[in-house]
């Protein structure tokens, strides 16, 4: 058996095994998609249960969606709870953009609180008894403020579980029953949770439960995880379920379903399977990819990646005006387009139209294969098990416009990084210069562009996954084939993941 055939068989077996293990979370559950006004939501409950159990409303963080909260939703439902998870405005499948001033409590936050309270009201219609809420990151502040509003309205919640929590609304007395879970690699959020704990009992320590008249509070730490890993952490899920069991006077015995490792195995196997797929593509009869007009000297390489990266964040923010209903996507489009075009000019990629058309002809089949594999195979797996990846109709035009920036940027990246043959230092230098350029723009104009910082981890994950696929395409079919394909997939990835936003 050849190495590529062995890789195909091994990756295929891992994909099958991962899907079987991941589907365990759904086994025995009734999962129903519903609409609460304009908000899409999913109701999880144990199939055929005589006692439907208490209701928990589950909310995701910024740039998240319902799939990323599934580890909690599934485990609570398997334990006999009813779970109502939803997509905030502007996120996931929710077609209504976020709106208002994101820097003011009475702006965007107030609107998200109002949306959350509508979901809490729907949860009361669907169940009998008190309601609890659980959320991550951005949602923790929204849920805590919603809980305070519910208490003021005479309909208090039974418990709050805040994962990666931050909220200035926490006091020594409110919320009265609060669990805060932080990943061990979230030092700032751990400190915030510890401060909230010590507001009740000075000197209290992490993983300690403290009480005061009418108040019970705990700050738990999930070992070995960060801001996203805490959503798949078995110790964190155990903490959340135990807290809710105590609040509702229950004793859950269902085994904990841990999905994080299997999600990683599934996605890594889909990436690996693309390598033998590339070997099957036709194209051996086409002429080999043409070299650059002149070999890239070290001086020209560094000039190409450093000069545009330094100049673009100084110039583009001065010309920037919002024209897309997605946070900072319009700026990102222009920044990447200018950066990529400048790099292509400096690298002198094509000597003329004949060379460009020859490269383009060679790129069609591998580019389409890369796009289909990245969006359909990898993307649908991601959408089902980890993060929303399928766009609502409102996002399709946004994806098309984003491609005007991501395609020239990724084509330039593919040539600058060596078309799949460049060394690790060269690849790191190319990507690091781009990320530094975006970070500089965010620091130069933080009032409008601070959300660019959130783009950087997304780009890092993109290069770790899709970038690997591009490295297998480029050596055989040319840098243009990988750059075009990766540019289209990057436009899709950004277009589906960042929140819709209407400043009005």
C-alpha positions, -999 to +999 in steps of 0.1 A: +000+000+000+014+034-010+018+061+017-010+082+002-034+053+000-025+044+036-032+080+046-065+080+028-076+048+045-064+059+080-080+094+077-113+078+064-114+055+094-107+083+118-135+104+102-159+075+106-149+069+142-151+106+151-186+110+137-198+079+156-183+093+189-197+128+183-232+116+174-234+100+209-242+134+223-275+135+203-285+099+210-317+097+229-325+134+226-353+152+209-339+182+192-363+208+177-355+241+160-380+268+168-383+306+162-388+330+191-399+361+172-370+366+148-345+347+170-336+311+159-334+287+188-330+250+195-349+230+222-330+199+235-348+174+257-346+138+266-367+116+242-398+102+258-390+115+293-420+115+317-405+144+336-392+170+312-370+185+339-360+221+347-353+245+319-319+261+312-314+289+286-280+287+269-263+316+252-230+318+232-203+345+232-192+371+206-189+357+171-202+324+184-235+305+178-255+275+191-232+248+178-203+260+199-224+255+231-235+220+222-213+202+247-232+219+275-266+217+257-262+179+251-249+170+285-276+189+303-303+174+281-288+139+286-290+146+324-327+153+322-328+191+317-346+210+290-322+233+272-332+262+250-302+275+231-303+305+207-283+327+184-280+363+194-288+390+169-262+392+142-248+358+150-252+323+135-285+319+117-301+350+133-309+374+103-314+405+125-282+425+128-268+437+162-274+474+165-268+503+189-236+516+205-213+486+214-195+507+240-226+517+260-247+495+283-279+512+270-268+505+234-261+471+220-260+454+254-295+466+262-309+452+230-293+418+236-307+418+271-341+424+257-337+396+232-325+373+260-355+381+282-378+371+253-361+337+252-365+334+290-402+342+286-404+315+259-386+290+282-413+297+309-440+289+283-423+256+274-417+244+310-430+244+345-409+258+373-379+281+377-355+289+349-317+289+349-293+305+324-258+295+312-236+315+288-201+322+276-180+353+274-201+382+260-232+363+270-222+363+307-227+401+310-259+399+291-273+370+311-263+385+345-280+418+336-310+399+323-312+380+355-312+412+375-340+426+353-360+394+358-356+397+396-367+433+395-398+422+375-407+396+402-396+366+381-362+357+395-341+330+379-330+300+399-293+301+389-267+316+367-237+298+352-212+322+337-183+307+316-153+330+310-172+356+329-169+393+330-196+418+341-196+450+361-232+442+371-220+416+396-222+428+432-218+412+466-255+404+467-264+398+430-269+375+413-278+354+444-267+320+429-238+324+406-212+299+393-182+314+373-161+290+353-128+301+338-102+282+318-068+279+335-053+299+306-076+329+310-057+349+337-077+381+333-110+364+335-099+342+364-089+374+383-123+389+376-141+358+388-120+357+420-128+393+427-165+386+424-160+356+447-141+377+473-168+404+472-189+378+491-161+364+513-127+382+514-098+357+512-118+331+493-099+310+468-107+295+434-127+263+433-143+273+466-180+278+472-188+307+495-221+318+510-236+348+527-273+355+536-292+349+504-261+344+483-241+314+471-212+318+447-183+297+433-154+305+410-142+273+393-111+267+371-111+242+343-075+229+339-055+231+307-079+251+286-083+287+273-112+308+261-126+283+235-113+251+251-134+257+282-165+251+261-154+215+255-138+209+289-152+179+308-143+194+343-161+226+333-192+207+322-192+187+354-190+220+374-219+235+355-241+204+358-233+200+395-242+237+402-275+233+384-283+200+402-277+218+435-299+247+425-328+224+414-322+198+441-314+171+416-288+144+413-277+137+377-261+103+370-258+104+332-222+101+319-205+133+308-201+135+270-168+151+261-166+161+225-135+184+222-110+158+213-132+141+187-140+175+171-102+180+166-097+145+153-125+148+128-114+182+115-077+171+113-087+139+095-107+159+069-077+181+063-054+150+060-077+133+036-073+162+012-037+153+006-045+121-014-075+139-030-050+164-045-029+135-059-059+123-079-066+157-096-059+159-134-034+183-147-002+164-154-006+173-191-005+210-185+029+229-186+045+234-152+039+266-132+060+295-145+085+310-121+083+346-110+096+373-134+128+373-114+139+350-085+129+365-052+160+378-035+160+381+003+160+419+000+129+419-023+111+393-001+115+414+030+106+446+012+074+430-002+061+418+032+073+446+055+068+478+035+031+473+027+024+459+062+038+491+077+022+516+053-013+502+049-024+507+085-012+543+083-031+551+051-062+529+049-079+540+082-078+576+070-099+566+040-121+540+057-159+545+059-184+517+068-202+502+039-209+466+049-233+454+077-206+433+094-183+445+122-150+457+106-155+434+076-154+464+052-122+477+066-107+442+065-117+439+028-098+471+019-068+464+041-063+429+027-069+440-009-043+469-007-018+447+012-021+419-013-019+440-044+011+459-031+029+426-024+021+413-058+035+444-075+067+443-055+072+405-061+066+410-098+046+378-100+037+377-137+057+388-167+026+393-189-009+382-197+002+349-213+019+338-181-011+348-160-036+330-183-015+299-183-014+299-145-051+306-144-059+277-167-039+254-145-056+267-114-092+261-123-096+224-112-075+225-080-090+258-070-125+245-073-116+213-055-100+233-026-131+255-023-155+226-024-135+205+001-130+235+024-166+247+024-185+214+020-164+187+037-146+207+063-172+234+067-203+212+071-184+191+098-175+223+116-211+236+113-226+204+128-201+199+157-184+232+166-194+265+149-220+279+125-205+278+090-235+279+067-246+315+058-280+330+059-291+347+026-281+381+041-244+370+042-240+358+006-234+392-008-211+400+020-190+369+012-188+379-024-176+414-015-151+401+010-135+380-018-124+412-035-100+416-006-092+381+005-084+367-030-056+392-039-043+389-003-042+351-004-027+350-039+001+373-027+005+352+004+008+320-016+036+335-038+054+352-009+054+321+013+069+300-014+040+283-032+040+254-008+078+250-008+088+278+014+104+271+048+087+276+081+106+309+088+094+323+055+058+313+061+058+327+096+073+360+085+046+365+058+017+357+081+032+376+111+036+408+091+000+407+080-013+402+115+010+429+129-004+452+102-040+445+113-031+449+150-014+482+142-046+495+124-066+485+155-043+504+178-042+535+155-080+537+154-093+517+183-127+534+184-137+519+150-112+490+145-107+474+179-127+443+167-098+436+143-081+420+172-107+393+173-099+385+136-063+375+144-071+341+161-095+333+133-067+340+107-043+318+128-067+289+128-074+294+091-037+291+082-033+260+105-061+242+087-069+256+052-033+268+048-021+232+050-045+222+022-031+251+001+004+239+007-005+206-010-021+223-040+005+250-047+036+228-055+018+208-082-005+234-097+011+267-089+007+294-063-022+310-081-043+278-077-038+278-039-042+315-035-075+317-054-090+288-035-078+299-001-090+335-008-125+323-016-126+301+015-113+329+037-140+352+024-166+325+033-151+319+067-151+356+076-185+362+061-202+335+081-184+340+115-184+377+122-216+394+135-239+413+113-241+449+126-263+479+118-250+510+135-285+525+132 
